[in-house]
Amino acid sequence: MDKLVTELEQLTQQGLAELVTMDAERISEFMEKREDIMQALLNATGTATARDKETYQSRIQAVISLDPIFLKKLQQFRDEASMQLAKLDTGKTQRNAYDNHYDTESFFFDRKK
């Protein structure tokens, strides 16, 4: 369990150091690795003693307290994606307004009365 907690702490510190330069794919990989470690920790707590749980609880809480920093970065990516989608939608609307919606090979016949 100590190995998992240490690995989680190191991964989180590395993530904090690289957060400014992380792109969406990299932060996604980071979060997946972190989730795997957290799941392994949850599985390990089933066999851990109460003393071990108390020992690691403060270290894990310290790591979890950094979550808002990572969430803020994820929200920035979400907002950027939302703005890009809005631009695409606006462009599509404008393009549709100027596109021909009729068949250029059709013929019209006038009738004389």
C-alpha positions as a Markdown table, in Angstrom:
| # | Residue | x | y | z |
|---|---|---|---|---|
| 1 | Met | 0.0 | 0.0 | 0.0 |
| 2 | Asp | 2.9 | 2.3 | 0.7 |
| 3 | Lys | 4.2 | 1.8 | -2.8 |
| 4 | Leu | 0.8 | 2.8 | -4.3 |
| 5 | Val | 0.5 | 5.9 | -2.1 |
| 6 | Thr | 4.1 | 6.9 | -3.0 |
| 7 | Glu | 3.3 | 6.3 | -6.7 |
| 8 | Leu | 0.2 | 8.4 | -6.5 |
| 9 | Glu | 2.1 | 11.3 | -4.8 |
| 10 | Gln | 4.8 | 11.2 | -7.4 |
| 11 | Leu | 2.4 | 11.1 | -10.3 |
| 12 | Thr | 0.4 | 14.0 | -8.9 |
| 13 | Gln | 3.6 | 16.1 | -8.4 |
| 14 | Gln | 4.7 | 15.3 | -11.9 |
| 15 | Gly | 1.3 | 16.3 | -13.2 |
| 16 | Leu | 1.4 | 19.6 | -11.3 |
| 17 | Ala | 4.8 | 20.3 | -12.8 |
| 18 | Glu | 3.6 | 19.6 | -16.4 |
| 19 | Leu | 0.1 | 21.0 | -16.0 |
| 20 | Val | 0.8 | 24.3 | -17.8 |
| 21 | Thr | 2.1 | 22.5 | -20.9 |
| 22 | Met | -0.4 | 19.5 | -20.9 |
| 23 | Asp | -2.7 | 19.1 | -23.8 |
| 24 | Ala | -6.1 | 17.4 | -23.6 |
| 25 | Glu | -4.7 | 14.0 | -24.5 |
| 26 | Arg | -1.9 | 14.1 | -22.0 |
| 27 | Ile | -4.1 | 15.2 | -19.1 |
| 28 | Ser | -6.5 | 12.4 | -20.1 |
| 29 | Glu | -3.7 | 9.9 | -19.8 |
| 30 | Phe | -2.7 | 11.4 | -16.5 |
| 31 | Met | -6.2 | 11.1 | -15.1 |
| 32 | Glu | -6.5 | 7.5 | -16.3 |
| 33 | Lys | -3.2 | 6.5 | -14.6 |
| 34 | Arg | -4.3 | 8.3 | -11.5 |
| 35 | Glu | -7.7 | 6.5 | -11.6 |
| 36 | Asp | -5.9 | 3.1 | -11.9 |
| 37 | Ile | -3.8 | 3.8 | -8.8 |
| 38 | Met | -6.8 | 5.0 | -6.8 |
| 39 | Gln | -8.7 | 1.8 | -7.8 |
| 40 | Ala | -5.7 | -0.3 | -6.7 |
| 41 | Leu | -5.7 | 1.7 | -3.4 |
| 42 | Leu | -9.3 | 1.0 | -2.8 |
| 43 | Asn | -8.7 | -2.7 | -3.4 |
| 44 | Ala | -5.8 | -2.7 | -1.1 |
| 45 | Thr | -7.7 | -1.0 | 1.8 |
| 46 | Gly | -9.8 | -4.2 | 2.1 |
| 47 | Thr | -6.8 | -6.0 | 3.5 |
| 48 | Ala | -5.2 | -3.1 | 5.3 |
| 49 | Thr | -5.3 | -2.6 | 9.1 |
| 50 | Ala | -6.9 | 0.4 | 10.7 |
| 51 | Arg | -3.5 | 1.7 | 11.6 |
| 52 | Asp | -2.3 | 1.5 | 8.0 |
| 53 | Lys | -5.5 | 3.3 | 6.9 |
| 54 | Glu | -4.9 | 6.1 | 9.4 |
| 55 | Thr | -1.2 | 6.4 | 8.3 |
| 56 | Tyr | -2.0 | 6.8 | 4.6 |
| 57 | Gln | -5.2 | 8.8 | 5.0 |
| 58 | Ser | -3.5 | 12.1 | 5.5 |
| 59 | Arg | -1.2 | 11.5 | 2.5 |
| 60 | Ile | -4.1 | 10.6 | 0.3 |
| 61 | Gln | -6.1 | 13.6 | 1.4 |
| 62 | Ala | -3.2 | 15.8 | 0.5 |
| 63 | Val | -3.2 | 14.4 | -3.0 |
| 64 | Ile | -7.0 | 14.7 | -3.3 |
| 65 | Ser | -6.9 | 18.3 | -2.1 |
| 66 | Leu | -5.1 | 19.1 | -5.4 |
| 67 | Asp | -8.0 | 17.9 | -7.5 |
| 68 | Pro | -9.5 | 21.4 | -8.0 |
| 69 | Ile | -6.3 | 22.5 | -9.8 |
| 70 | Phe | -6.7 | 19.6 | -12.3 |
| 71 | Leu | -10.4 | 20.2 | -12.6 |
| 72 | Lys | -9.8 | 23.8 | -13.5 |
| 73 | Lys | -7.5 | 22.7 | -16.4 |
| 74 | Leu | -10.2 | 20.2 | -17.6 |
| 75 | Gln | -12.8 | 22.9 | -17.5 |
| 76 | Gln | -10.5 | 25.2 | -19.6 |
| 77 | Phe | -10.3 | 22.4 | -22.2 |
| 78 | Arg | -14.1 | 21.9 | -22.1 |
| 79 | Asp | -14.7 | 25.7 | -22.6 |
| 80 | Glu | -12.2 | 25.8 | -25.5 |
| 81 | Ala | -14.0 | 22.9 | -27.2 |
| 82 | Ser | -17.4 | 24.5 | -26.6 |
| 83 | Met | -16.2 | 27.7 | -28.2 |
| 84 | Gln | -14.8 | 25.8 | -31.2 |
| 85 | Leu | -18.1 | 23.9 | -31.6 |
| 86 | Ala | -20.0 | 27.2 | -31.5 |
| 87 | Lys | -17.7 | 28.6 | -34.2 |
| 88 | Leu | -18.3 | 25.6 | -36.4 |
| 89 | Asp | -22.0 | 25.8 | -35.9 |
| 90 | Thr | -22.0 | 29.5 | -36.8 |
| 91 | Gly | -20.0 | 28.8 | -39.9 |
| 92 | Lys | -22.3 | 26.0 | -40.9 |
| 93 | Thr | -25.3 | 28.3 | -40.5 |
| 94 | Gln | -23.7 | 31.0 | -42.6 |
| 95 | Arg | -22.6 | 28.6 | -45.3 |
| 96 | Asn | -26.1 | 27.1 | -45.5 |
| 97 | Ala | -27.5 | 30.6 | -46.0 |
| 98 | Tyr | -25.5 | 31.2 | -49.1 |
| 99 | Asp | -25.6 | 27.7 | -50.6 |
| 100 | Asn | -27.9 | 26.9 | -53.4 |
| 101 | His | -30.8 | 24.8 | -52.2 |
| 102 | Tyr | -32.2 | 24.2 | -55.6 |
| 103 | Asp | -31.4 | 22.0 | -58.6 |
| 104 | Thr | -29.5 | 24.0 | -61.2 |
| 105 | Glu | -30.8 | 21.7 | -64.0 |
| 106 | Ser | -34.4 | 22.1 | -63.3 |
| 107 | Phe | -36.7 | 23.8 | -65.8 |
| 108 | Phe | -39.7 | 26.1 | -65.3 |
| 109 | Phe | -42.5 | 26.3 | -67.8 |
| 110 | Asp | -44.8 | 29.3 | -68.0 |
| 111 | Arg | -48.3 | 28.8 | -69.2 |
| 112 | Lys | -50.1 | 31.3 | -71.4 |
| 113 | Lys | -53.6 | 32.0 | -70.5 |
